[in-house]
């Protein structure tokens, strides 16, 4: 069903519901649910957030500091932020000495990832994978009870044969290549191995749908900066988004121990391609799959576009996920797919992109006539880029 329908009811999850071990802290209490005894803050967990000084980590730290689910919030980063109401521990999370800074922490949420569309792939891979590996190792050594990792629903892969929606327990079929999806796949493998290497420590993995929100810059968001929407003949994509606000609330639920295992998060249902076109005012251009992917591969090999051709699958094939685990825990998204798309469109103003590559305003004309959207302007793009390289 699409956003025209009320709810998504399909799918099953193999993720369970567990509670975080409690630690003694301050001697305050929070209000109880009707019919329940008050919960002392002594019994609430201490939560830490990596990457707390910027972007998603900063927003999450601010949210958790206002939550009544935790006794204390520890902000971990290699620099101190200006957020009040938390305890700062300044340390590089990729430093093995991190283990010595995790004393007294029950739960650690790892948000310190490089997801920028234009990052150097090798440097980004080293940053992301080493960071997750160090956090897992340090957490085990420091006696942390749970680690929450954030990857993406992209790990399920995008394919014309995907069920809509994908079950949370489905195999992870994304290609482990040099893209950011490849980074997520390696982090997922670390999470899968961790119970064997770090027994007694629980791993929770959060897999958001296509992220939308302030300062979110991905191949998906850049797809809507093109003059038209690329589509592959014979296959209509379905669009599901995850607003950052909903991701933050889902992470809070996971950090508090209300859900565990690996689970997906996103707006309910999805948008059909015709709905997206109607809401955005953008028209599609349909190309044969062979032409689309072959041209995109040439663009990438020439260094013109930042992402490998496999990333293009995520804008032409469906990868909608069912969020059954969160629903069963009583969580519901607050932002619809239509609303999330409007946020994305509002932020595209002034930007122009072709095949995931941002263009300067003066170069935007190369996308017009032949932008046979996002891919077919290959020759013009190559000439423009090579000319600028010679000039610099």
Buried (B, 14 or more C-beta within 10 A) or exposed (E): BBBEEEEBEEBEBEBEEBEBEBBEBEEEBBEEEEEEEEBBBBBBBBBBBBBBBBBBBBBBBBBBBEBEBBBBBBBBBBEEBEBEEBEBBEBBBBEEEBBEBBEBBBBBBBBBBBBEBEBEBEEBBBBBBEBBBBBBBBBBBBBBBBBBBBBBBBBBBBBBEBBBBBBBBBEBBBBBBBBBBBBBBBBBBBBEEBEEEBEEBBBBBBBBBBBBBEEBBBBBBBBBBBBBBBBBEEBBBBBBBBBBBBBBBBBBBBBBBBBBBBBBBBBBBBBBBEBBBEBBEBEBBBBEBEBBBEBBBBBBEEEBBBBBBBBBBBBBBBBBBBBBBBBBBEBEBEBBBBBBBBBBBEBBEEBBBBBBBBBEEEBBEBBEEEBBBBBBBBEBBBEBBEEEEEEE
